[in-house]
Amino acid sequence: MRLSLIVICSICFTANFAQAAEKTLPKKDPQAVKEVADGKRDTANAAWWGFDPEDSTDALQAAINSGAKKVIVPNMGRDWIVRPLDLTGDQELFLEKGTNITAKRGEYRGGGDSVFKARGIKNLTISGYGATVRMQKEDYIVGVVLKNLGWHRWYGQYEKAEWRMALSIRGCENVKVYGITLRDSGGDGIYIDGGSGKKTCKNIHIKDVNCDNNYRQGISIISVDGLLVEDSVFQNTWGTPPSSGVDFEPDGADQVLKDIVFRNCKFLDNYGDGIEIFLAHLKKNSEDVSILFEDCYVSSRRGPGIRVTKIHDDGPGGLVEFRNCTVENTEAFGIKVQDKSTTGARVRFVNCHVKNAARDRNYAGLWTPIWIHPYRPKRVEVFGGVDFVGCTVEDDFDRPVISLYEQYNQAKLADITGDITVKNPHGVRTNLGQNADEVTLQVKPAK
């Protein structure tokens, strides 16, 4: 009898609690919607336009398009299931803690379909501490596999694409993204590029963001003038190359990588590079690049921790700097500098620390903590323009701390400067080939 009474009371309490919680949730409110439209309210709740647990796209898009200065997306206890959404300017989109925006299964069949797209707008803030934007990464990958097997006609799955982003920002100005988790996309967690009629984004601030388990990149940066990324994590990227935590990869010489700072960020267990900077398409007549990583931490699953590549003789000027950064526990190189001309943008490592890098034992006799790779001598007459200032390396393999790829042993090296202190029980040595007379880099054992 007592057990039955306890069970009955428990059921009643649970039902009453659920009803009470349901009563506190915002409801569809045509009057409030009208007041927003009439300019009597500048803050709106997306649930006033309705909430459909099967598909809330129309309601949420209507709230975004309402003209409200602030749109609150409440935690309804169930996901907001959506098709692609377009963001608007002069607005704050505020996602309550626990709110999940989830891509609808069976949608996003267009190669560039993204959950949130910001195109050619100004003054947008997306704030979502404890909130998540999530896509259906596994569906897009299964679609590619089925197509390759010749079964796509039966299953109607997705065409291969790399541009299904969680958040796409194109040709925008004054955009702030705070606190949100962006995960499981069919492309990048965040994509930043120019847009129609505007070759670059401007003044973007990203803080406390987590980009997790995305298909192509945690974040891709194609063209931006003024980007500050703070206290953010880019992790577990895998799917299609490059699979990096962050990838800088302009598509043309008229694009811009200017006044960019990553501060106190982490790049963890990405299948490709933790940090990749690929500047092949910028030229001498491009604007100088200005990229700084400060107080950042990098690990990687398969690729190098940091890779800077394709700054050719005809490449851009400027500076790429890593300051007080740590690269640790990478399977491939800790730092890889590839195709770097003495005449292009300078690459500088200041007070950086490399520890337990190049751990893949299948390549331990070849790979080293720091790897110099001319790659295309015809595009780079003299490899150099790299500084290691007050850097340290900890390694327990019997190998050089810094090495030139053996295939290019005859490559000309110059203007590689600075000092590296090494802790290695096997001693300290380097391998910079036969033409490194103009290299002044000092490599010394730890005391």
N, C-alpha and C positions, 0 to 999 in steps of 0.2 A: 504493500500500500504506500509506504513512504517513498519507495523508488518511483512508483507511478506518479505520485504527487510532484516529486522533484522534476521528473521528465516533463510533466504538463506545465509546471511553472517555468521551466527553462524554455519550452517552445513558445509560451505566451510572451516571455520577456524578449526573446529573439524577434518575434513578430512585431511587438510593440516598438522595439528599438529600430527595426527596419522601417516601420511606418513613420516614426519620428524623424529618422534620417532623411526619408523621402520627402517629408513635408518641408524640410529645411532647404531642399534643392530649389534653385530658381526654376520658374515655369515659363512657358510661352506667354508673352505679355504684349498684345497688340498696342495697348495704350502707351506703354513705355517705348515701343518701337516708333510710334508716331511722334512722341516727344523728342526722340533723337532726331528724327527727320525734320522736325520743326525748329531744331536748334535750341530746344529747352533743356536738353541734357547733353553734356559733353563726355560722359562716361557711360558705356553701354555694357550689358552682359549678353554674351552670345546666345545664351539659352533663351532670351526673350524672343528670338526668332525661331526657337524650337530645338529639340534634340531628338534625333532618331538613332537608336543604337545600331541600326543597320547601315545608315548613311546620313551623316549630318553635314554634308558638303554645302548644300544650298543655304542652310541656316548660318553656318559659319562664314561663308563668303558674303552673305547679305550683311552680317554684322561688320565685317571688315570694310565693306563698301558704304557703310552707313554715314560716314563723315564724322563719326565720334572721334574725339581726341584720344580716348583710351577705350580699348575693347578687352573686357575680361572674359577669358575662357575658363569656366569653372570646372572643378573636379566633380564630375557627375557620378562617380563610382563605377563608371564604364567608359571605355575608350570613345573618343570622338573619331569615328571611322569616316575617312574623307577621300575624295578624288583630288586631283591637283588643285591648288589654291593660289590665287594671285594676291599679293600684298599691296598695300597702298601707303602713300607718304603722309607726313604730318600726323603720325599716329603711334601710340604705344599699344602693342599687342601683349597683354599680360596673361600668362598661363599660370593658373593657381598650382600650388604644390600638389603633386599627385596626379595632375592632369596628363593624360596620354593622347597625343594626336597620332593616329595610326592609318597608314596607307591602306585603302580598301583592296582586298584581294580581287584579282581579275581585271583591275584597272591599271593605269600606268603602262599601257602598251606602247605609247609613243616613246621614242628613244630619249627624248629630253623631258619627259614628264617628271616633275618634282613635286614634293609635298608643298613646299612654300617657294614661290618665285617672287623676287623683288626686281622690277625692271624699270630703270629710268626714273626712280623716285628719290625724294629727299626726306630727311628727318623721320626715320623709322627706328623705333626701339622694340626689340623682342626680349621680353624678360620672362624667365621660366625656371626659377630655382626649384628643384625637385620635380620638374616636369620633363616629359620625354616626347620627342618626335621620332616615330619608328616606321620603317618601311618593311617590305617582305623580301629581303635579300635572297632567301633560299628559293623563292618562286622564280625569280629572274634567272638564277643560275640553273635551276632544273630545266627551264625553258630552253636555254642554250644547249644543254646536254641532250635533251630530247630532239632538238632540231638536228644536231650533229648525227644523231642516230637515225634520222629520217622519220621520226614519229610525230613531228610537230603538227602535222595535219590532223592527226587523231586527237591530240591533247589540246590544240589551240594555244600553245604556250607562247612566251614572250620572245621577240626578236632580240638578238644580242645587241647590247648598248652599254655605254659607260657613263651616261649623263643623267641617270635617274637620281637626282640629288635630294637629300633631305631639305637643304636650304640653298637656293641659288640666288646670288646677288650679282646683278649685271647693270653696269652703268649707273650706279646709285651714289648718293652723297649723304653723309652724316647718318650712318647706320650703326646702331648699337645692338649687340647680341649678348645677353647676360644669363648665365646660370643654367642654360638648357642642356639636355642630353640629346644628341642627334645620332641615331644608330640604325644599323641594318639596311643602309640604303643600297640602291642598285648602281651607285656611282660614288659621289663624295658626300661626306657629312656636310661640308660647307664648300661652295664654289664661288670664287670672286673673280669677276672679269668685267670688261667694258660691255657696252650695249650698243644698240642701234644709234648711230650718230654721236656716240660718246665712247672714246677708246679706253677709258679707264674708270674705275670706281674712285671715290675720294672720301677720306676721313671715315674709316671704319674702325670700330672699337669692339673687340670680342673679349669677354672676361668670364672666368669660372665655367667654361663650356667643356663638355665631354663628348668627343666624337669617337664612337666605339663600334667596331665590327662593320665598317663600311667596305664596299666592294672594290673601289679603285684607290681612293685617298681618304685620309681623315679630313684634310682640307687642301684644296687646290687654289693656288694664287696665280692668276694669269696676268692681270693688269690692275694696279692700284697705286694711288698717290696718297699716302698717309694711312697706315694700318698699324694698330696696336693690339697685340694679343697677349693677355695676361692670365696667369694662374689657370691655365687650361690643359686638358689631357687629350692626346690623340693616340688611340691604341687599337690593337687587334685588327688592323686593316689587312684584308686578304681577299683575293678573287681574281682580278685582272691586273697586269702590271700598270704602273709601277708598284702599287700596293704600299705606298709610303704614308708615314704619319702626316707630313706636309710635303707638297711638291710645288716648287716655283717653276712654271713652264710657260713663258709667253709664246704666243703663236706667231707674232710678227714684230718687225723692227719698230713699229709705231706704238707698241705697248710699253707700259711703264711699271717698274718696280722701284718705288721711291718712298723714303721715310717709313720703312717697315721695321717694326720691333716686336720680337717675341720675348717676353720676360717671364721667368719663373714658370715655364711650361714643361710638360712631360710628354715624351714620345716613346711609347712602351709596346714592345712585342708586336710590331708591325712586320708583315712578311717581307716587305721590301725595305727600302731605306727608312731610317727614322726621320731624317731630314734630307730632302733632295733639292738641289738647286741646279736647274738645267737651263742654260742661257743660249742655246744654239741659235735661236732666231732673233736675238738682239744684235745690232750692228754698231759700228763706230758712230753712226749718226743717230743712234738711239740715245735717249736720256740716260745719264749715269745712274747705275743702280745704287741703292742704299739699303742694306739689309743687316740687321743686328739681332743675334740671339744672345740673350743675357741670362745667366743663372738657370739654364735649362738642363734637363736630364734626359739621356737617350739610351734606350736599349733597342734591340731588334731581334726578330725571329730568324731571318735568313740573310737579309741584306746588310750593307754597312750601316753603322750608326749615323754617320754624316757623309754625304757625297756631294761634292761640288764639281760640276762638269760642263764642258763645252763653252769655255770662254776663249774663243779663238783669236788669232791675230787681228781679224777684222771685227772683233767683238766689242761690247760696250765698256766704258770706263766706270769708275766708281769703287765701292768697297762692300765686300761681304765679310762680316766680322762675327766671331764667336767669342764671347767673353764670359769667363767663369762657368763654363759648361762642363758637364761630366758625361762621358760615353762609357758604358759598362755592360759586360755580359752580352756581347754581340757574337753571333755565329760567324759573320763575315768581318771585314775590316772595321776597325773603330772609326777611322777617318780615311776617306778615299778622295783624292784630288785628281781629276781626269781631264785631259785636253785643256790644260790651263796655260795660256800664253803670258809671257812677261809683259806684253803690251796691253792686256785687257784689265778688267776690274781686279783690284787686289783682293786676295783672300787672306784673312788674318785670324789666328787662334791665340787668344790672350788668356793666360792662367787657366787653360783647359786641362782636363784630367782624363786619360784613357786607361781603363782597367779591365783586365780579362777580356780583351777583344780578340776577334778571329779565332773563336774556340772550336770551329769545325775541324776535327782531327783528320778528316780526309784531305784537308788542304793545309794543315798546319806547317808543312814544309815549304809552302808557297806563299800563303797569305801572311800578312804581318799587321801589327796594330795600326800602322800608318802606311798607306799604299799610294805610290806615285805612278800614274798611268798616262803616258802621252797619247796613246790610242791612235790618233791620226796625225802623224808628223807633218803631213802636207798642209794641214790647217793650222799647225802650231810650229813655227820655225824653232823657237826656243821655249822650253817649258820652264815656268817660274812665276815670280810675283806672288810668293806665298811666305807668310811669316808665322813662326811658332814662338811666341813670347812668353817665357816663364811657364811652359807646359810640362806636364809629367806623364809618364807611362809606367804602368805596372803590368808585368808579363812574366809567365813562368815557362814559356817554351824557349828552346834553344834556337833562336832565329834573330834576324835584324829587327830593330825597333821601327825602322823606316826603310822601305825598299822600293826600288824601281822595278816595274814589270820586266822580267828577263827578256821578253821578245823585243823590247826597245832599249836594250843595253847600250846602244850607240847614240841614243837621243841626247841632245844638248840640253843641259840644265843650268840655270843661272838664277840669281836673285831669289834664292830660298834662304831666309834669314832667321835669326832668333836662337833660342836655346830650349832643349828638351832634357829633362832629368829623368833617368830610367832606373827603375828597381827591377832587377832580373837576376836570379841566382846563377845564370849562365854567363853573365857579363853583358857588356854593351857593344853592339856593333851596328853598322848601317850598310846599305847596299844601294848606292845611287848611280851605278853604272860607270862608264869610262870617260864621260864628258861632263864632270861636275866640278871643274876647277873654280868656277865662279860662284859656287855655293858656299855661303859663310855660316850655315847652320851649325851650332855647337850641340853635340849630343854627349851627355856625361852621366856617370853613375851617381845614384843617390848616396849621400854620405851616411 
